Amino acid sequence: MNLVFVNSFEKVVDEIQVITAQVTICQSKGLWIVKWSELAQNPDCWFEGDKWQEMLIAFRLKIAEKTKIGFIPILEGEDVLK
């Protein structure tokens, strides 16, 4: 499995609690795999398939959902995976 992209996110729950998560994009045997992992939980597979454009759509939609509920990327960048 080849790791293509990884980024960490945080969501402040209250003054003492922060939820940490990671999103990864991997390629394995011709398939693109996008997973979201929060600490102490099983990873959530957002996408698994062979189409680059479909993977990007799934990735962007799910990231938008996570940012709407308060997850903020720890490493920010412009035009990620365009």
Summary of the structure (lengths in Angstrom):
residues: 82
radius of gyration: 13.1
end to end distance: 22.0
largest distance: 43.7
contacts: 193
relative contact order: 0.23
helix: 21%
strand: 46%
